[in-house]
Amino acid sequence: MSVMLTLLSIVFEIPPSMDGWLSFALFMGYNITAECCFAATLGKRLLGIQVVRHGGAAPTWRSAFYRNFGKFISPLPLYWGFIRILTPSFPQAIHDEVARCFVVEKRGASNLDPHVKSP
């Protein structure tokens, strides 16, 4: 990522003081676009998981934005937003709950609400 930022800074003559904002914009832009258009980033595709809303629909631009912006809130306090994924009663991170999304396995996408038991 730093190599790409360096190249972009040189090509577009971006001052070094803007590198943090450029990193933030690239992170948010990539994640939001990938989740909205393909329901998964490259890493999620490699793991065979995807992001969906209730009913199996791909995230909207708004829900993808909320989900990715919420990733900056999930570490507060003491990473509870991420740790709660491990709880069996509610396996959802705070940023997923804010965006009303779930992360599911692609092949297991028939039951998209983890709170509903399969027959």
Secondary structure, DSSP 8 states (H G I E B T S, - for coil): -HHHHHHHHHHTT--GGGHHHHHHHHHHHHHHHHHHHHSS-HHHHHHTEEEEEGGG----HHHHHHHHHGGGTTTTTTTHHHHGGG-TT----HHHHHHTEEEEESTTTTS--TTS---
